[in-house]
């Protein structure tokens, strides 16, 4: 059962459930730490700089366990329930890897206005080699973030899910994932954070 999977997972000593309640806009990274690396680092900084609330689940090394997004049920996590009750709109950050989409950022989730808003900022600021895909028909089924049980769709105004490809998170100079296990911040990660901060700030305004 998904609820048992979630509860047992969150109770593991290698797993940290993080929640800081600030504004009504929220940032999530519930596959952070050693799984979808760099996602929680981006989420934390964007949240801090925009006054947004944050919910993150961080796995310490060597754990790498993928709990499906739909298994993150607030009925079985008081921390997640408190976060979702507090926020109206969210961005959920994920990492993915597919050989044919090494450079593409995929913007799913049910708040399509927010997805389009984010896409405009990302297209306007990222280098041309990065693709920004916000047409759901062009996003693979499993990466669209449309299921109602996905936490990105649970707040009152739902949210946008950003799937980040390896090229957006990898530090080429240090041959490791940016902001992970002592690795410094890659230039494209710093730029991505700046663009997301600008997008969230203008959305809230």
C-alpha positions as CSV (number, residue, x, y, z in Angstrom):
1,X,0.0,0.0,0.0
2,X,1.2,3.5,-0.9
3,X,0.5,4.9,2.6
4,X,2.6,2.2,4.2
5,X,5.4,2.8,1.7
6,X,5.4,6.5,2.5
7,X,5.3,6.1,6.3
8,X,8.1,3.6,6.3
9,X,10.1,5.7,4.0
10,X,9.8,8.9,6.0
11,X,10.7,7.0,9.2
12,X,14.0,5.9,7.8
13,X,17.1,7.5,9.5
14,X,18.5,8.5,6.1
15,X,15.4,10.6,5.2
16,X,14.8,14.2,6.4
17,X,11.4,15.8,5.9
18,X,11.8,19.6,5.8
19,X,9.1,22.2,6.0
20,X,9.4,25.9,6.5
21,X,6.1,27.9,6.3
22,X,6.4,31.5,5.0
23,X,4.3,32.9,2.1
24,X,1.3,31.3,0.4
25,X,3.4,30.4,-2.6
26,X,5.2,27.1,-2.1
27,X,8.2,25.3,-3.5
28,X,8.6,21.5,-3.2
29,X,11.3,19.0,-3.8
30,X,10.2,15.7,-2.4
31,X,12.8,13.6,-4.3
32,X,15.7,15.6,-3.1
33,X,19.1,14.7,-1.7
34,X,20.8,11.6,-3.1
35,X,17.9,10.8,-5.5
36,X,17.1,13.6,-7.9
37,X,20.2,15.5,-7.0
38,X,20.4,19.3,-6.8
39,X,16.6,19.7,-6.8
40,X,16.4,20.4,-3.1
41,X,19.2,22.9,-3.2
42,X,17.4,24.9,-5.9
43,X,14.2,24.7,-4.1
44,X,15.6,25.9,-0.8
45,X,17.3,29.0,-2.3
46,X,14.4,30.0,-4.4
47,X,12.1,29.7,-1.4
48,X,14.4,31.7,0.8
49,X,14.9,34.5,-1.7
50,X,11.2,34.8,-2.6
51,X,9.7,34.4,0.9
52,X,8.0,31.2,-0.2
53,X,7.2,28.2,1.9
54,X,9.1,25.0,1.3
55,X,8.6,21.3,1.6
56,X,11.5,19.0,0.8
57,X,12.3,15.3,1.4
58,X,16.1,14.8,1.4
59,X,17.7,11.3,1.2
60,X,21.2,11.0,2.6
61,X,23.8,8.8,0.8
62,X,23.8,6.0,-0.1
63,X,19.9,5.8,-0.1
64,X,18.3,6.2,-3.5
65,X,14.7,5.1,-3.2
66,X,12.0,6.5,-5.5
67,X,8.6,6.8,-3.8
68,X,6.1,7.7,-6.5
69,X,4.8,11.3,-6.4
70,X,1.2,10.0,-5.9
71,X,2.3,8.2,-2.8
72,X,3.0,11.5,-1.0
73,X,-0.4,11.6,0.6
74,X,-0.9,14.3,3.3
75,X,-3.2,11.9,5.2
76,X,0.0,10.0,6.1
77,X,2.4,12.9,6.7
78,X,1.4,15.7,9.1
79,X,4.3,17.8,7.9
80,X,3.1,17.6,4.2
81,X,-0.5,18.2,5.3
82,X,0.5,21.4,7.1
83,X,2.4,22.6,4.1
84,X,-0.4,21.9,1.7
85,X,-3.0,23.6,4.0
86,X,-0.8,26.7,4.1
87,X,0.0,27.3,0.5
88,X,-2.3,28.2,-2.4
89,X,0.1,27.6,-5.4
90,X,3.3,25.6,-5.8
91,X,6.2,24.7,-7.9
92,X,7.5,21.2,-7.6
93,X,11.0,20.5,-8.7
94,X,12.1,17.1,-10.0
95,X,15.0,15.6,-11.8
96,X,14.8,13.1,-14.7
97,X,17.1,11.5,-17.2
98,X,16.3,10.3,-20.7
99,X,18.8,10.0,-23.5
100,X,16.6,11.8,-26.0
101,X,15.9,14.7,-23.6
102,X,19.2,15.5,-22.1
103,X,18.7,19.2,-22.4
104,X,14.9,19.7,-22.1
105,X,13.2,21.2,-19.1
106,X,9.6,19.9,-18.9
107,X,6.8,22.0,-17.3
108,X,3.9,19.9,-16.2
109,X,1.3,20.3,-13.4
110,X,-2.3,21.4,-13.7
111,X,-1.8,25.2,-13.3
112,X,-1.1,25.8,-16.9
113,X,-1.0,29.6,-16.5
114,X,1.9,29.2,-14.0
115,X,3.6,26.7,-16.3
116,X,3.5,29.2,-19.2
117,X,4.7,32.0,-16.9
118,X,7.7,30.0,-15.8
119,X,8.4,28.8,-19.4
120,X,8.6,32.4,-20.6
121,X,11.1,33.3,-18.0
122,X,13.2,30.2,-18.6
123,X,13.2,30.6,-22.4
124,X,14.2,34.2,-22.0
125,X,17.2,33.5,-19.8
126,X,18.6,30.0,-20.4
127,X,21.2,29.3,-23.1
128,X,19.7,28.2,-26.4
129,X,20.9,24.6,-26.1
130,X,18.3,24.2,-23.3
131,X,14.8,23.4,-24.4
132,X,11.8,24.5,-22.4
133,X,8.7,22.4,-23.1
134,X,5.3,23.5,-21.7
135,X,3.0,21.9,-24.2
136,X,1.6,18.9,-22.4
137,X,1.3,17.0,-25.7
138,X,5.1,17.2,-26.1
139,X,5.8,15.9,-22.6
140,X,6.0,12.1,-22.0
141,X,3.0,10.8,-20.1
142,X,4.8,9.9,-16.9
143,X,6.3,13.3,-16.6
144,X,3.3,15.5,-17.1
145,X,2.3,15.8,-13.4
146,X,-1.4,15.6,-14.1
147,X,-2.6,13.1,-11.5
148,X,-4.9,14.6,-8.9
149,X,-3.0,12.8,-6.1
150,X,0.3,14.4,-7.1
151,X,1.1,17.0,-4.4
152,X,1.7,19.6,-7.1
153,X,-2.1,19.5,-7.8
154,X,-3.4,19.5,-4.2
155,X,-3.3,23.2,-3.3
156,X,-6.2,25.4,-4.1
157,X,-4.6,26.8,-7.3
158,X,-2.6,23.7,-8.0
159,X,0.9,24.3,-9.4
160,X,3.6,23.6,-12.0
161,X,5.9,20.7,-12.0
162,X,9.4,21.3,-13.4
163,X,11.4,18.2,-14.5
164,X,15.1,19.2,-14.7
165,X,17.3,17.2,-17.1
166,X,20.9,16.1,-16.2
167,X,22.5,18.9,-18.2
168,X,20.8,21.5,-16.0
169,X,22.1,20.0,-12.8
170,X,25.6,18.7,-13.6
171,X,28.8,20.5,-12.7
172,X,31.1,19.8,-15.6
173,X,34.2,21.4,-14.0
174,X,33.9,19.2,-10.9
175,X,32.4,16.1,-12.6
176,X,29.6,15.8,-10.1
177,X,26.1,17.0,-9.4
178,X,25.9,20.7,-8.5
179,X,25.4,21.5,-4.8
180,X,25.8,17.8,-3.9
181,X,28.3,16.1,-1.6
182,X,30.5,19.1,-1.4
183,X,30.4,20.0,-5.1
184,X,30.2,23.6,-5.9
185,X,27.4,25.4,-7.8
186,X,27.4,25.0,-11.6
187,X,26.9,28.2,-13.6
188,X,23.6,27.0,-15.2
189,X,22.2,26.1,-11.7
190,X,23.0,29.6,-10.5
191,X,21.3,31.0,-13.6
192,X,18.3,28.7,-13.2
193,X,17.8,29.9,-9.6
194,X,17.9,33.6,-10.7
195,X,15.3,32.9,-13.4
196,X,13.0,31.1,-11.0
197,X,13.4,33.8,-8.3
198,X,12.4,36.4,-10.9
199,X,9.4,34.3,-12.1
200,X,8.1,33.6,-8.6
201,X,8.5,37.3,-7.6
202,X,6.6,38.6,-10.7
203,X,3.9,35.9,-10.3
204,X,3.3,36.9,-6.7
205,X,3.2,40.6,-7.7
